[in-house]
Amino acid sequence: MISTKRLRAATFAAGLALASLVLLLPGTARADASDSPSLLSVDYFSPRASFDRFIRNTDALIGLRADGAPVSEQVPRLRAAAGSFDFDATPHASSTAEQIRRILMAREIIARLPMPPVDTIPDRARVTETDLRSWTVPGTQLRMRRMTGTRHEGAFRFDAATIAEIDDLYRRISDRPRLDGAPDAYQRYIADVDAGAGAMGLSQALIASRLHVVGTTSPRDTMESFLGNMTDAYRVARTAARQLGSDPPQISIEAARRQQAIATDQLQQAVSVFDLSEVPEALRRDTGIEAALLLKEILDRIPLPRPETIPDAIDLAGLPAGADYDWRIPGTQIRIERMQSGPHAGSFLFDANTVSILRDSYAALRDLEYRDPTALALAAFPAAGITPGFYDFYITGPGYLVPGAHPLGAIVDRLPDWSERVIMDQTVWQWGGSVVTLAVLVLAIWLAFRVIDWPAWHHPDSGIAA
């Protein structure tokens, strides 16, 4: 049970995050107050209405920030823009920070492409006539679906699969300029959040990541936790690395280090779903990180089972306490097992045997292409974004998720391309570093013996008699 102190701290952090993050939103132009009623109306019952509310409310929100408007004016715009997104069905996207981030990325994607005439977007009459179920923004993979079986029955919202893929979609198009010539609102938001985090000390994103409880109450919970944390760690680390490596850098080294801290926490949360009890304690950190990266590479190459086919806590409610139970990913030897003893007793973790076979399993599959991010298999797990090259990126680097944020990473970046060639799971520069380290160690031992033997060399007659 959560203690009263923790509950109060979490409540305070949530309130602070909402106030600070909304205040940090960048903008382009403030909306005219005269159009407030239409902007804030709750008509999401056609693609045309929902899309229009999203665009206009997001632009109004950006403009309010530019004018330094109070939070009380900004929050209604944020809520109205969020009404066009199915955040209820999106794992790891329930925080205000995540919603703001995804809303702004979606707006930036749309701002870089020509939009269809308004009269070509289905309105409520066409929805009724054709029983329309979904609509995709032309030229994008941003899809709205009609909600069924929820409290938002009939509303058109960007669906969970679309929301999960917004990071990748934005990354692919972010190099293009906006058609209206305006600055990138998402990049300004991230920069302002970093600046605000520096002023406050510890960023809200870092607080949120460290307070996150990894779900392992069922095989489904474990799969979702693992996939979500690995995807988030990759997104945060690669975005920070790209921003730091741009010319000129879009973020400072200090901001990149803060982003790495967040990504590292998320990677460690992904590692926590493995049973490492059979691994020597001194090797558990490295073994766990390698296991997480290898498993993600494997899962990125095979069809994922649909979530409803994976047992959840309700499915296992009748399982006797202490009873053995395991679930295997179809077509593989990868198993999630209920722990029977130790600190993780009762939790569902990827078992010790899975940890031991991951390297061989990856070797057998590494020549396969990554899954198509637009495939239906991805929609099955909204948190399962593809993380291409994550394993190679980590093992061939100096051990940092954002290498450029550290002196050793900066040195490695200047090495010639041939030094990054992999030989027996190590790069040439890593082998070279090992040789140099060994040579220094041998030299140090030799010097130590010389110092110890110095009296005998210079005073041979002072030896102890036999």
RODO-2510 file (C-alpha; in nm, 4 decimals, decimal comma):
residues 466
     n   res          X          Y          Z
     1     m     0,0000     0,0000     0,0000
     2     i     0,1279     0,3506    -0,0841
     3     s     0,2215     0,5496     0,2247
     4     t     0,0565     0,8849     0,3021
     5     k     0,3861     1,0646     0,2406
     6     r     0,4267     0,9047    -0,1003
     7     l     0,0676     0,9834    -0,1944
     8     r     0,1101     1,3465    -0,0963
     9     a     0,4413     1,3666    -0,2834
    10     a     0,2890     1,2134    -0,5958
    11     t    -0,0078     1,4501    -0,5799
    12     f     0,2213     1,7497    -0,5374
    13     a     0,4465     1,6359    -0,8243
    14     a     0,1468     1,5868    -1,0544
    15     g     0,0160     1,9333    -0,9768
    16     l     0,3569     2,0923    -1,0223
    17     a     0,4062     1,9096    -1,3520
    18     l     0,0734     2,0335    -1,4873
    19     a     0,1444     2,3933    -1,3925
    20     s     0,5070     2,4041    -1,5048
    21     l     0,4719     2,2060    -1,8259
    22     v     0,1721     2,3976    -1,9517
    23     l     0,3496     2,7251    -1,8744
    24     l     0,6477     2,6098    -2,0771
    25     l     0,4563     2,5552    -2,3980
    26     p     0,5953     2,7638    -2,6824
    27     g     0,3773     2,9338    -2,9370
    28     t     0,3300     3,1165    -3,2603
    29     a     0,0147     3,3288    -3,2420
    30     r    -0,2513     3,3884    -2,9801
    31     a    -0,6067     3,2920    -3,0675
    32     d    -0,8765     3,5531    -3,0872
    33     a    -1,0985     3,5310    -2,7795
    34     s    -1,4018     3,5767    -2,9987
    35     d    -1,3736     3,2224    -3,1341
    36     s    -1,3555     3,0595    -2,7888
    37     p    -1,6993     2,8947    -2,7977
    38     s    -1,6314     2,7100    -3,1243
    39     l    -1,2813     2,6161    -3,0198
    40     l    -1,3842     2,4701    -2,6878
    41     s    -1,7003     2,2976    -2,8072
    42     v    -1,7047     1,9218    -2,7574
    43     d    -1,8067     1,8127    -3,1064
    44     y    -1,5692     1,5287    -3,1929
    45     f    -1,8307     1,3203    -3,3739
    46     s    -1,6794     1,3481    -3,7200
    47     p    -1,3232     1,3566    -3,8536
    48     r    -1,3809     1,7124    -3,9756
    49     a    -1,4934     1,8443    -3,6373
    50     s    -1,2322     1,6553    -3,4358
    51     f    -0,9466     1,7466    -3,6701
    52     d    -1,0538     2,1112    -3,6765
    53     r    -1,0769     2,1264    -3,2947
    54     f    -0,7320     1,9721    -3,2632
    55     i    -0,5623     2,2137    -3,5043
    56     r    -0,7295     2,5266    -3,3754
    57     n    -0,6979     2,4466    -3,0042
    58     t    -0,3342     2,3430    -3,0355
    59     d    -0,2486     2,6625    -3,2257
    60     a    -0,4410     2,8652    -2,9687
    61     l    -0,2506     2,6948    -2,6886
    62     i     0,0822     2,7717    -2,8545
    63     g    -0,0233     3,1321    -2,9004
    64     l    -0,1310     3,1696    -2,5390
    65     r     0,2114     3,0632    -2,4236
    66     a     0,3749     3,3154    -2,6595
    67     d     0,1664     3,5900    -2,4994
    68     g     0,2495     3,4715    -2,1474
    69     a    -0,1136     3,3945    -2,0718
    70     p    -0,1966     3,2513    -1,7277
    71     v    -0,2309     2,8768    -1,6819
    72     s    -0,6048     2,9132    -1,6245
    73     e    -0,6401     3,0256    -1,9886
    74     q    -0,4096     2,7587    -2,1274
    75     v    -0,5538     2,4504    -1,9575
    76     p    -0,8943     2,4584    -2,1382
    77     r    -0,7118     2,4650    -2,4746
    78     l    -0,4960     2,1717    -2,3728
    79     r    -0,8007     1,9724    -2,2647
    80     a    -0,9850     2,0530    -2,5853
    81     a    -0,6868     1,9522    -2,8033
    82     a    -0,6421     1,6310    -2,6021
    83     g    -1,0072     1,5481    -2,6731
    84     s    -0,9004     1,4479    -3,0254
    85     f    -0,6689     1,1754    -2,8889
    86     d    -0,7549     0,8346    -2,7450
    87     f    -0,5134     0,8640    -2,4528
    88     d    -0,7328     0,6307    -2,2456
    89     a    -0,6112     0,3353    -2,4528
    90     t    -0,2459     0,4375    -2,4701
    91     p    -0,0108     0,2824    -2,2130
    92     h     0,2513     0,5173    -2,0643
    93     a     0,0747     0,8259    -2,2037
    94     s    -0,1487     0,9234    -1,9160
    95     s     0,0726     1,2061    -1,7824
    96     t     0,0170     1,5660    -1,8838
    97     a     0,3783     1,5891    -2,0050
    98     e     0,3352     1,2945    -2,2420
    99     q     0,0065     1,4286    -2,3757
   100     i     0,1535     1,7724    -2,4452
   101     r     0,4547     1,6180    -2,6155
   102     r     0,2487     1,3963    -2,8449
   103     i    -0,0029     1,6680    -2,9262
   104     l     0,2760     1,9026    -3,0359
   105     m     0,4501     1,6340    -3,2431
   106     a     0,1242     1,5545    -3,4233
   107     r     0,0775     1,9241    -3,4958
   108     e     0,4316     1,9507    -3,6338
   109     i     0,3783     1,6513    -3,8648
   110     i     0,0630     1,8090    -4,0054
   111     a     0,2325     2,1511    -4,0374
   112     r     0,4877     2,0057    -4,2787
   113     l     0,2354     1,8600    -4,5255
   114     p    -0,0336     2,0177    -4,7452
   115     m    -0,3712     1,9627    -4,5890
   116     p    -0,6851     1,8589    -4,7797
   117     p    -0,9658     2,1092    -4,8397
   118     v    -1,2018     2,1184    -4,5453
   119     d    -1,4987     2,0026    -4,7532
   120     t    -1,3152     1,6769    -4,8381
   121     i    -1,2858     1,5757    -4,4735
   122     p    -1,5861     1,3642    -4,3686
   123     d    -1,8407     1,5573    -4,1661
   124     r    -2,1132     1,4244    -3,9387
   125     a    -2,3599     1,3754    -4,2238
   126     r    -2,1145     1,1616    -4,4200
   127     v    -2,0309     0,9589    -4,1088
   128     t    -2,3999     0,8784    -4,0698
   129     e    -2,4529     0,8016    -4,4385
   130     t    -2,1506     0,5730    -4,4806
   131     d    -2,1174     0,4383    -4,1263
   132     l    -1,7581     0,5643    -4,1351
   133     r    -1,5285     0,3931    -3,8843
   134     s    -1,1911     0,5587    -3,9434
   135     w    -1,0181     0,8370    -4,1339
   136     t    -0,6481     0,8963    -4,2033
   137     v    -0,4984     1,2425    -4,2518
   138     p    -0,3905     1,2441    -4,6200
   139     g    -0,0169     1,2017    -4,6711
   140     t     0,0364     1,0780    -4,3151
   141     q    -0,0161     0,7727    -4,0980
   142     l    -0,2188     0,9735    -3,8459
   143     r    -0,5446     0,7855    -3,8157
   144     m    -0,8663     0,8736    -3,6371
   145     r    -1,1048     0,5979    -3,5303
   146     r    -1,4628     0,6143    -3,4144
   147     m    -1,4768     0,5150    -3,0499
   148     t    -1,7021     0,2237    -2,9556
   149     g    -1,7704     0,0631    -2,6209
   150     t    -1,6268     0,3567    -2,4239
   151     r    -1,7541     0,6669    -2,2489
   152     h    -1,6623     0,8574    -2,5665
   153     e    -1,8939     0,6500    -2,7848
   154     g    -1,9071     0,7823    -3,1405
   155     a    -1,6224     1,0342    -3,1051
   156     f    -1,3415     1,0358    -3,3637
   157     r    -0,9985     1,0362    -3,2038
   158     f    -0,6407     0,9649    -3,3049
   159     d    -0,6116     0,6010    -3,2005
   160     a    -0,3650     0,4381    -2,9618
   161     a    -0,1500     0,2879    -3,2398
   162     t    -0,1156     0,6297    -3,4046
   163     i    -0,0256     0,7951    -3,0753
   164     a     0,2412     0,5323    -3,0065
   165     e     0,3988     0,5895    -3,3483
   166     i     0,4011     0,9702    -3,3364
   167     d     0,7636     0,9745    -3,2163
   168     d     0,8829     0,7794    -3,5198
   169     l     0,6597     0,9697    -3,7613
   170     y     0,7847     1,3027    -3,6304
   171     r     1,1477     1,1888    -3,6440
   172     r     1,1128     1,1002    -4,0134
   173     i     0,9689     1,4366    -4,1128
   174     s     1,1268     1,6759    -3,8612
   175     d     1,4071     1,7746    -4,1008
   176     r     1,1540     1,9391    -4,3325
   177     p     1,0539     2,2998    -4,2622
   178     r     0,6964     2,3861    -4,1724
   179     l     0,4976     2,5029    -4,4732
   180     d     0,3959     2,8191    -4,2889
   181     g     0,7584     2,8999    -4,1989
   182     a     0,6836     2,9046    -3,8259
   183     p     0,9377     2,7645    -3,5763
   184     d     0,9062     2,4054    -3,4555
   185     a     0,6768     2,4263    -3,1521
   186     y     0,7768     2,0819    -3,0241
   187     q     1,1493     2,1618    -3,0270
   188     r     1,0870     2,4895    -2,8467
   189     y     0,8770     2,3073    -2,5899
   190     i     1,1557     2,0538    -2,5239
   191     a     1,4145     2,3316    -2,4984
   192     d     1,1968     2,5283    -2,2562
   193     v     1,1309     2,2178    -2,0458
   194     d     1,5064     2,1567    -2,0255
   195     a     1,5669     2,5179    -1,9270
   196     g     1,2931     2,4996    -1,6670
   197     a     1,4308     2,1719    -1,5352
   198     g     1,7712     2,3338    -1,4930
   199     a     1,6187     2,6178    -1,2938
   200     m     1,4187     2,3809    -1,0736
   201     g     1,7010     2,1293    -1,0250
   202     l     1,5380     1,7949    -1,0946
   203     s     1,3164     1,7699    -1,4018
   204     q     0,9579     1,6547    -1,3727
   205     a     1,0243     1,3909    -1,6382
   206     l     1,3056     1,2452    -1,4291
   207     i     1,0852     1,2449    -1,1195
   208     a     0,8091     1,0705    -1,3136
   209     s     1,0428     0,8055    -1,4515
   210     r     1,1895     0,7276    -1,1089
   211     l     0,8497     0,6984    -0,9428
   212     h     0,7167     0,4702    -1,2157
   213     v     0,6276     0,1260    -1,0840
   214     v     0,7082    -0,1525    -1,3275
   215     g     0,4057    -0,3779    -1,3762
   216     t     0,4741    -0,7505    -1,3435
   217     t     0,1380    -0,8729    -1,2139
   218     s     0,0758    -1,0912    -1,5213
   219     p     0,2516    -1,1952    -1,8448
   220     r     0,0611    -0,9217    -2,0300
   221     d     0,1614    -0,6591    -1,7752
   222     t     0,5255    -0,7666    -1,7985
   223     m     0,5262    -0,7550    -2,1791
   224     e     0,3698    -0,4085    -2,1876
   225     s     0,6082    -0,2760    -1,9210
   226     f     0,9121    -0,4105    -2,1019
   227     l     0,8105    -0,2866    -2,4463
   228     g     0,7040     0,0539    -2,3209
   229     n     1,0185     0,1198    -2,1185
   230     m     1,2534     0,0047    -2,3950
   231     t     1,0749     0,2176    -2,6533
   232     d     1,0789     0,5210    -2,4252
   233     a     1,4483     0,4748    -2,3362
   234     y     1,5382     0,4557    -2,7058
   235     r     1,3269     0,7590    -2,7962
   236     v     1,4676     0,9798    -2,5207
   237     a     1,8306     0,8759    -2,5780
   238     r     1,8326     0,9001    -2,9568
   239     t     1,6456     1,2315    -2,9589
   240     a     1,8944     1,3805    -2,7123
   241     a     2,1898     1,2402    -2,9102
   242     r     2,0538     1,3849    -3,2350
   243     q     1,9864     1,7253    -3,0802
   244     l     2,3305     1,7392    -2,9173
   245     g     2,5038     1,6303    -3,2376
   246     s     2,3311     1,8842    -3,4636
   247     d     2,5161     2,1916    -3,5886
   248     p     2,4625     2,4061    -3,3922
   249     p     2,3570     2,1848    -3,0955
   250     q     1,9877     2,2184    -3,0101
   251     i     2,0441     2,1308    -2,6439
   252     s     2,3266     2,1806    -2,3959
   253     i     2,5483     1,9017    -2,2624
   254     e     2,3818     1,9437    -1,9218
   255     a     2,0370     1,8962    -2,0785
   256     a     2,1633     1,5911    -2,2698
   257     r     2,2899     1,4404    -1,9461
   258     r     1,9511     1,4928    -1,7854
   259     q     1,7857     1,3191    -2,0794
   260     q     2,0334     1,0336    -2,0482
   261     a     1,9464     0,9974    -1,6803
   262     i     1,5801     0,9570    -1,7768
   263     a     1,6637     0,7056    -2,0514
   264     t     1,8898     0,5094    -1,8167
   265     d     1,6128     0,4872    -1,5569
   266     q     1,3733     0,3566    -1,8213
   267     l     1,6286     0,1025    -1,9404
   268     q     1,6792    -0,0187    -1,5832
   269     q     1,3026    -0,0519    -1,5418
   270     a     1,3020    -0,2745    -1,8510
   271     v     1,5869    -0,4799    -1,7015
   272     s     1,3842    -0,5323    -1,3829
   273     v     1,1464    -0,7735    -1,5618
   274     f     1,4218    -1,0379    -1,5988
   275     d     1,5054    -1,3155    -1,3527
   276     l     1,8787    -1,2621    -1,3008
   277     s     1,9014    -1,4802    -0,9883
   278     e     2,1338    -1,7284    -1,1612
   279     v     2,3725    -1,4554    -1,2778
   280     p     2,6652    -1,3652    -1,0458
   281     e     2,5818    -1,0432    -0,8663
   282     a     2,8859    -0,8613    -1,0066
   283     l     2,7637    -0,9294    -1,3614
   284     r     2,3918    -0,8647    -1,3190
   285     r     2,3911    -0,5043    -1,4364
   286     d     2,5707    -0,5711    -1,7641
   287     t     2,3908    -0,9015    -1,8208
   288     g     2,0537    -0,7402    -1,7576
   289     i     2,1163    -0,4534    -1,9998
   290     e     2,2378    -0,6939    -2,2677
   291     a     1,9336    -0,9188    -2,2122
   292     a     1,6945    -0,6240    -2,2475
   293     l     1,8586    -0,5022    -2,5686
   294     l     1,8735    -0,8515    -2,7206
   295     l     1,5108    -0,9278    -2,6380
   296     k     1,3951    -0,5985    -2,7881
   297     e     1,5872    -0,6734    -3,1085
   298     i     1,4168    -1,0139    -3,1260
   299     l     1,0677    -0,8789    -3,0587
   300     d     1,1206    -0,6085    -3,3229
   301     r     1,1674    -0,8834    -3,5827
   302     i     0,8857    -1,1268    -3,5047
   303     p     0,5051    -1,0952    -3,5094
   304     l     0,3811    -0,9938    -3,1670
   305     p     0,0874    -1,1821    -3,0151
   306     r    -0,2228    -0,9729    -2,9667
   307     p    -0,2564    -0,8476    -2,6080
   308     e    -0,5866    -1,0252    -2,5506
   309     t    -0,4139    -1,3609    -2,6145
   310     i    -0,1660    -1,2976    -2,3329
   311     p    -0,2963    -1,3800    -1,9817
   312     d    -0,3608    -1,0775    -1,7624
   313     a    -0,4298    -1,0505    -1,3894
   314     i    -0,8009    -1,1227    -1,4385
   315     d    -0,7275    -1,4385    -1,6366
   316     l    -0,5014    -1,5613    -1,3556
   317     a    -0,7251    -1,4590    -1,0667
   318     g    -0,8087    -1,8225    -0,9944
   319     l    -0,4463    -1,9378    -0,9896
   320     p    -0,3677    -2,0875    -0,6456
   321     a    -0,1105    -1,9018    -0,4393
   322     g     0,2343    -2,0478    -0,4952
   323     a     0,1297    -2,2473    -0,8021
   324     d     0,3807    -2,2739    -1,0868
   325     y     0,2845    -2,0880    -1,4023
   326     d     0,4608    -1,9781    -1,7183
   327     w     0,3624    -1,8372    -2,0565
   328     r     0,5678    -1,8619    -2,3744
   329     i     0,5735    -1,6189    -2,6665
   330     p     0,4325    -1,8276    -2,9530
   331     g     0,6965    -1,9753    -3,1830
   332     t     0,9847    -1,9009    -2,9459
   333     q     1,1510    -2,0326    -2,6305
   334     i     1,1033    -1,6983    -2,4564
   335     r     0,9039    -1,7525    -2,1381
   336     i     0,7533    -1,5384    -1,8664
   337     e     0,7386    -1,7314    -1,5399
   338     r     0,5796    -1,6708    -1,2033
   339     m     0,8575    -1,6360    -0,9444
   340     q     0,8188    -1,8697    -0,6486
   341     s     1,0785    -1,7315    -0,4099
   342     g     1,3129    -1,4454    -0,3449
   343     p     1,2437    -1,0707    -0,3549
   344     h     1,0301    -1,1080    -0,6708
   345     a     0,8063    -1,3905    -0,5427
   346     g     0,4663    -1,3689    -0,7135
   347     s     0,5927    -1,1478    -0,9970
   348     f     0,5935    -1,2598    -1,3600
   349     l     0,9432    -1,2227    -1,5064
   350     f     1,1292    -1,3431    -1,8144
   351     d     1,2849    -1,6578    -1,6685
   352     a     1,6522    -1,7478    -1,6219
   353     n     1,6498    -1,9851    -1,9185
   354     t     1,5260    -1,7028    -2,1437
   355     v     1,8162    -1,4860    -2,0295
   356     s     2,0612    -1,7654    -2,1193
   357     i     1,9285    -1,8206    -2,4748
   358     l     1,8798    -1,4623    -2,5884
   359     r     2,2235    -1,4248    -2,7471
   360     d     2,1802    -1,7394    -2,9601
   361     s     1,8200    -1,6468    -3,0445
   362     y     1,9282    -1,3029    -3,1631
   363     a     2,2111    -1,4503    -3,3706
   364     a     1,9558    -1,6715    -3,5471
   365     l     1,7256    -1,3779    -3,6283
   366     r     1,9496    -1,0759    -3,6736
   367     d     1,9528    -1,1061    -4,0546
   368     l     1,5725    -1,0593    -4,0632
   369     e     1,4221    -0,7191    -4,1375
   370     y     1,2548    -0,5201    -3,8614
   371     r     0,8789    -0,5372    -3,8508
   372     d     0,6992    -0,2764    -4,0595
   373     p     0,6045    -0,0023    -3,8088
   374     t     0,2734     0,0405    -3,9901
   375     a     0,1799    -0,3282    -3,9682
   376     l    -0,1205    -0,4390    -3,7680
   377     a     0,1111    -0,6320    -3,5374
   378     l     0,2330    -0,2998    -3,4036
   379     a    -0,1183    -0,1799    -3,3369
   380     a    -0,1594    -0,4788    -3,1077
   381     f     0,0928    -0,3293    -2,8666
   382     p     0,0730     0,0503    -2,8828
   383     a     0,3881     0,0809    -2,6687
   384     a     0,5920    -0,1449    -2,8992
   385     g     0,7663     0,1076    -3,1180
   386     i     1,0525    -0,0210    -3,3305
   387     t     1,3985     0,0645    -3,1885
   388     p     1,6303    -0,0022    -3,4849
   389     g     1,9959    -0,0594    -3,4042
   390     f     1,9548    -0,0109    -3,0277
   391     y     2,1696    -0,3140    -2,9416
   392     d     2,4534    -0,2308    -3,1831
   393     f     2,4399     0,1357    -3,0833
   394     y     2,4932     0,0467    -2,7173
   395     i     2,7525    -0,2319    -2,7415
   396     t     2,9703    -0,0434    -2,9914
   397     g     2,9629     0,2751    -2,7846
   398     p     3,1432     0,3738    -2,4652
   399     g     2,8537     0,2589    -2,2455
   400     y     2,6460     0,5782    -2,2478
   401     l     2,2991     0,6175    -2,3993
   402     v     2,3937     0,9706    -2,5086
   403     p     2,7666     0,9299    -2,5871
   404     g     2,8288     1,2927    -2,6827
   405     a     2,7325     1,4069    -2,3326
   406     h     3,0494     1,2508    -2,1870
   407     p     3,4217     1,3096    -2,2518
   408     l     3,4872     0,9469    -2,3525
   409     g     3,1913     0,9550    -2,5912
   410     a     3,3254     1,2711    -2,7546
   411     i     3,6631     1,1013    -2,8052
   412     v     3,5031     0,7900    -2,9572
   413     d     3,3026     1,0080    -3,1972
   414     r     3,6301     1,1401    -3,3421
   415     l     3,7742     0,7938    -3,4131
   416     p     3,7875     0,6718    -3,7778
   417     d     3,5061     0,4540    -3,9092
   418     w     3,7238     0,1403    -3,9231
   419     s     3,7642     0,1552    -3,5441
   420     e     3,3925     0,0772    -3,5066
   421     r     3,4156    -0,2537    -3,6913
   422     v     3,2871    -0,5342    -3,4663
   423     i     3,5089    -0,8393    -3,4070
   424     m     3,3867    -1,1077    -3,1652
   425     d     3,1189    -0,8778    -3,0164
   426     q     3,3668    -0,5937    -2,9541
   427     t     3,4643    -0,2987    -3,1700
   428     v     3,8233    -0,2474    -3,2840
   429     w     3,8601     0,0533    -3,0552
   430     q     3,7319    -0,1510    -2,7599
   431     w     3,9894    -0,4237    -2,8314
   432     g     4,2539    -0,1545    -2,8627
   433     g     4,1467    -0,0063    -2,5336
   434     s     4,1704    -0,3480    -2,3687
   435     v     4,5246    -0,3959    -2,5045
   436     v     4,6302    -0,0524    -2,3798
   437     t     4,4723    -0,1196    -2,0393
   438     l     4,6523    -0,4550    -2,0153
   439     a     4,9825    -0,2943    -2,1158
   440     v     4,9414    -0,0222    -1,8522
   441     l     4,8596    -0,2874    -1,5914
   442     v     5,1700    -0,4921    -1,6792
   443     l     5,3841    -0,1782    -1,6681
   444     a     5,2395    -0,0839    -1,3286
   445     i     5,3147    -0,4324    -1,1905
   446     w     5,6687    -0,4183    -1,3289
   447     l     5,7279    -0,0770    -1,1759
   448     a     5,5901    -0,1988    -0,8422
   449     f     5,8353    -0,4876    -0,8382
   450     r     6,1183    -0,2530    -0,9325
   451     v     6,0337    -0,0280    -0,6404
   452     i     6,0147    -0,3253    -0,4042
   453     d     6,3467    -0,4640    -0,5298
   454     w     6,5197    -0,1244    -0,5341
   455     p     6,7110    -0,1766    -0,2012
   456     a     6,8375    -0,5176    -0,3119
   457     w     6,9601    -0,3790    -0,6476
   458     h     7,1465    -0,0896    -0,4883
   459     h     7,2657    -0,2627    -0,1672
   460     p     7,3393    -0,6247    -0,2597
   461     d     7,5410    -0,6840     0,0594
   462     s     7,2481    -0,5926     0,2886
   463     g     7,0517    -0,9092     0,2115
   464     i     6,9353    -1,1383     0,4866
   465     a     7,1705    -1,4288     0,5396
   466     a     7,0444    -1,7739     0,4764
***
